[in-house]
Amino acid sequence: MCGITGIYRLDNKKVNKDILLSMNNSLIHRGPDHGEIYCYKNVGLGHRRLSILDISENGNQPMKSSNGRFIIVYNGEVYNFLEIKKKLLNQNYKFRSNSDTEVILNSYQEYGNKCFSMFNGMFSIAIYDTINNKLTLARDSFGIKPLYFYKNKNFFCFGSEIKAIKKHPNLNLSISKQAFSEYLWFGNPMGNNTIYNEINEIKPGSYLEINKNNIKESIFFSINRIKEIKIDEKEAIDKTRDLLEKSVKRHLISDVDVGIFLSGGIDSSAITAFASKHYRGTLKTFSVEFDFDKGINELPAAKSIANKFKTDHHEIKVSGNDIIEVIEKLVDSHDGPFGDAADIPLYLLTKKLKGKIKVVLQGDGGDE
């Protein structure tokens, strides 16, 4: 996980570097490995890095294209970047790093906005065109990676989290009654609403193009465009198994160790089975026992799966003390009210693992 932020001055004034630095530093928890800002005329970009691919300084951001025209800050992973890189190499592109960031940058240089539909992954991307003075923001097809924005007549600003935007001193924010009502009904605001009237999310599968005269939204993916297919039960089972295995295999692409939260349930066990088949090295698995889960103990089932697939297995016991403090921290993490109680044990678990491993796969969402 990385963090991105930026400012585009619609009034053509220079970006205040101190403000941009404050916005960027508010995301240090997302990217403790490196932080840097870039300013050019009326535009500023910031990045906080968690190093996963090409952990050398060659993968640092903001990153400039080989021709110097485009600047990128990016959060996420594009799992098919090696296939795209191969095509670009055949078109005489040169690469200074082994990162997916540079592949995205060169893809944009070659294909423009069409590149976003080529990416298989999760991403929030900001690319600045220094010649046309245009900023483009894009978000992955299902909105896995967050990206928020605020605009008034003087400036447009964005961030991976609302707290980065709120570091800008010249905001005028008000609570959205509509979003609060949606939170009470559904557990979160709907669509691209947030708890603030003036801050929105960029919609999944879309991109914004910002210049001083216009802000234009376009869609590169919509779930409504997926065509229904008719297959029998066996074909559906085989297809699901094949797609899940391919997905897990892609998620193992990393230059740091990969772990799995293993509960012993069907979803995390399936991920462990496929990951152990394709992972180079010994897979680390983590199971947890909470003292507030009376009568529920997933450790034996998880250990059985870990033994079967010969993982480096770790059992962790977590206490539910100081839950009020945890909830307050989660409100700060979400930048507003949150309705998913599953975040509480997940936070407690990840806090125990802090610093031990950077990349973790889990079966969260499998039940849904």
Disulfide bonds with the S-S distance in Angstrom:
none
